[in-house]
Amino acid sequence: MANRICSTIYCMVFFLQFFLTPFIVHSSENIYQVGFRDRMFAVDFLDKREGFAVGDAGVILCSKNGGKTWRQVTTRWNHSFNDVFFVGKEGWIVGDGGTILYTGDRGRNWKRQESDSPVSLMAVDFLDEKRGVAIGQQTILWTEDGGLLWQSSPLDWPTILPDTLIESGVISPNFYDLFLLDETHGWIVGDNGMVFFSSDRGKRWKALRIGMYPPLYSVFFKNKKEGFAAGQRGTLLHTKDGGKTWQNLNPPTDKNLFKIKMAGDYGVVTGDLGTILRTIDGGKTWQGFPLALRSPLPWFLDISLFVSNPSLKVICVGEGTIREISIPVSSIPMD
């Protein structure tokens, strides 16, 4: 799998993309048209003004005004880029074929870093400028020198997977997202509802949850104990013990949920067919947020979230779209 969602969903998107309305992103330097054939997979902001979005066919876009306008960054790579993450002025992009790009100057210049993995990398996260983790197809990579050297974490799938999965033909599930809280707390989610945990900066991982469950596409932890995971068919899970046990929050949607992010008590979950859920009570309750969107509705695959009272500012990227959304906090019912 080479993008943000599993192969089954991707086949559905393939047919939908021919009908998606193009979205024009204007910039003082150029005009970039994100059309129905473009797939934007990830977005991350260095601060409230400067950010990057990445996608299919080597597309890298940069905004310096909080996502209002964008310009295209020209590179010599045409791989699909699946995630982007910044720590200060340093940033990393991961994608197909084990591609890892690095910048040390706020995205002005990018260079490739070497890894020993040829598979597609789906997500990357760093604790600081040196220590980070990248994940992909049955692969976990970690670094402690900013990516000069990437090493593989050992995974013994026959001992990790439960017998029910092995008997059903599952050999090595895919990883989709990760979240590093601190040096001793990191989580990965993926196929079959699996949740992995690391207590040593991503060098070794153990399975906390895996079985006959829907895939999980996103994970976010507020602290060492409380976290959330989102996934297929409206799956929105909550844990209060660091990921050992999970409760389904039964959100008001059955659509696939691809990304969850929170800032304090505020949070947003996005998914397919223009789905947006939001909370202002720390995730205790989630409500849908209606948007004035034309059919067919876009698929929101990643978000950046800014708190700007009395609103949440959300930059959404996905299938054929980049969209800036302002969610008034006062519009969210508390009952």
N, C-alpha and C positions, 0 to 999 in steps of 0.2 A: 504494500500500500504506500502510495507516494503523496498523499495529501492528508488534510485534517480529518477525514472521516473514513469509515471503513468502506470496503469495496462495494458492498451492496448498496449503500446510500449513494456512493459515487456514480453508480450506473443510473440512478434516478436523476441525479444532477446533470448527467450528460445529455439527457433528453430535454430537461428543462432549460438548459443554458441557451438553446437556440431561440427561446422566446423571451429571454430577459431583456428589459429595456436598457439601453446604454446609459451610463451616468457620466457626465462630463466633469472633470476636475480641472479648474482653471488655475494658472500660475502666472506670475509676472515674467517668468523665464520661458515657459512653454505651455502648451495645452495638452494634457494627457487624457485620453478617452478610455475609461474603464468600461468596456463593452461586454456583451453577452458571452464573448469567448474568453474574457479575462477571469481569472480566479485569484482573488486576494485571500491569503491564508492567515496572515498575522499582522499585528500592529503593536508598536511599543513607543512610548514617549520618554525622552530624556528629562523633560520638565513639562510645564503646562503649555509651552509654545512649540518646542522642537520634537518631532517624532518621525518614525519610519514605518512604512507598510511594505510587505513583501508578498510575492505570489508566484504564479505559474510562469514558465518560460523566462526566468531570470529577472522578473520585474521587481525593481526597488524604487519606491516613491518616498520623497522627503517633504515634510511640511515644517515651516518655521513660524506659523501663526496659529497654532493650536488646532490644526486640521481644517482650517477654512479653505486653504489652497494648497496644491501639491505640485512638485516637479519630479521628473523622472531622473534617477541616478543611472548613469551609463556605466556598465561594467562589461567585461569580456566573457562573463559566464551566462549561459542560457538554461541552467538547471532550474527546476522548480524549487522555490524557497518556501519552507514550511513554518519557520518561526524566526523571530528576531527578539533580542534581549539586550538592554543596555545597563551598565553600571557606571554612572558618571559619563565621561567622554568615551569610554570603551564599550564596544558592542560586538555581538556575535550574531550571525545568521546561519541557520542549518537548513539542509534540503536533500534533494535526491543524490544518490550515489555516494553517500557519506560526506557530502559537501559541508564544510565549515568555513565561513568567512569571518574575518576579524578586522575591526577598525579601532585605532587608538586616538582618533582625532575627530570624534563626533560625526563619523560617517562621511568625511570628505574623501578618504581613501580606504579601500578595502583590499585585503590580501587573503589568500587561501591558507588555511591551516591543515596539516596532514593528520589523518586518523587511520586506524587500521581496520575500519569498517566500510565496506562498499555498499551497505544497505541505505535506504532512505531514512534520514533522521527527521523526527517529527517535532521535537520540542527541545529547548535549551533554557537553562536557568543557572544563575551564578549567585553565590553568597557575597562575593566581593570581586575585586579585579583579578584575583588569582584562582579561586576555587569554584568550579562549576561542573555541571552534569548535562549531557545530551542523551536523548533516547530516540529509539526508532523501532524498526522491525526486528523484534527479538534481541535488541541490542541496548546496552547501557554503557556509556562512556563517561569517564571522569578525568578531571585535570586539576592540578594544584599550581600551575604556573601560567595561568591565563590562556592555555590552549597551545602552548609550544609543544607539549606532549599530551596526547589523549590516550588513556588506557581503558581496557574493557573490564567491566565487572563480571565475575564468574556467575554463570547461570546454569544450574543442573536441572533442566526441565523435567526429566523423569521423576525426580524426587520432589519437585515443587508442585506439579500438577496433581490434582486428585484423580483417583482411578476412573471416576465417571467421565471426566473430560478425555482422558487417554483412550478409554473404550469408545468414545464417540468420534475419535479421529483427530482431536486437537493435540498438536505436537509442541508448538511454540507460539503463543499468542503475541499480538502486537501491543506495543506501548504507544499511548497517545498524548499524555500530558504528565508534567511533574511540578512539584512545588517544594522549594527549599526554604524552610523557616529559619534555621540556624545550623550550627555545626553538628548537632546531634538529632535533628528532626527534619527528615525529608520524605516525601511521598511520591509514588508513581501510580497512575491508573491506566487501564487498557481493556483488552478483550475479556469476555467472560466475567465482567464485573470485578476484575482483579485490582487489588490495592497492595502495593509493595511499600516497605518502610526501610529507611536507612538511618543509622545512628552514628555514622562515621564519614560524613561529608560525601556520601554517594559511592563509596568504594565497594561496599557489600550491601546486599538487599535481602529481605526476607518477606515472604508472602503473608499478608494479614487477612486477605479475603480473595477467594477465587472459586469459581464453580459454574453452575448453569445459570448465569445472570446476564442481563443485557450489558453491552459494552459501555464503559465509562470514558468520556472524552475530555473531561476537565476536572481539576481538583484545586481546592483553595483551603488553607487553614488560617484561622484567626489567631490561634495560639497553639501551644503544645498539645492541647486536648481537643479543642473544638474545630471541626472542619466540615467541608461540604464537597460533594462530588456530583457531577451532572453527566447524563448520558442518554442512551437511546430510549425512545418511546416515553418521553416525559419523566425519566428517572432523575430524581433529585434527592440525594442522600445526605444525612446529617450524622455526625459522630461527636461524642463527648468524652471519648477515652483514647484519643490519638489514632483512631482508625481500626481498633480491634472489633468493635461492633458498630453497625450502622442502622439507621431508621429511615425509611422512605417517607419524605415529607408530603407526597401526593400533591404536587403542584397543580394549578388549574390549567393543565395542558397535557396532551399526549404526543406533542411534537418532539422530535429529537433535539436535545439540548447540547450545545457544543462548547460553551465557555461560561465560566462563572468567575466573577471578580468582586472583591469587597473593599471598602474603605471605611473602617470603623463600623458603625451600625448600618451604613448604606451598602447596598449590593445590587448587582445586576446579573441576570442569566440571559443569554441569547441562544437562539436556535434556528431551525429551519422555518420557512414560510413566514418570515418577518416576526418570529416569536421573540418577545422581550418580557421578562419577569423582573420585578424589583421589590426591594425590601428596605425599610428604614428602622427595623427593630432587631437588627443583628442576625436576621435569617430565621426568626421565629415564624413569621408569616411572609408569604410571597403572593403578589398580585400581578396580573397581566397589565401591560401598558400598551394601549391601542395606538397604532400609527396610521397616518393617511398614506397608504401605499397602493400603488397600482398593481393589478394582477398581470402576470404571475409574481408572487411575492418573493423577495430575495432571501437567501440563506445567510445568516450572520454567523461567521465562523470564529471571529476573535474580536476583542474589544479592548480599548483603553478607557479608564474611568477616572474622572476628576470630580472632586467635591467642590462646588462653588455655590454655597447657600444663597438663595433657597432652592437650588437645582443641582441635579447630577448631570454632568456633561459626559456623554458617551460617544466615543468614536468607534463605529462598527465597520468591519470589513468582511467581505464574503464573496459569494458568487455574483460577479458582475457589478459590484457596488462598493463604494466607500461612503459612509453617511455619518454626519454629525447630528446627534440627538440630544436635546435638552429635556430632562425629566423633572418637572416641578415636584419638590418634596411634598408640598401641600396637597398634591393631587393623589397621594398614596393613602388610602384609608387605613386606619389602625385597628378596626374591629375585626 
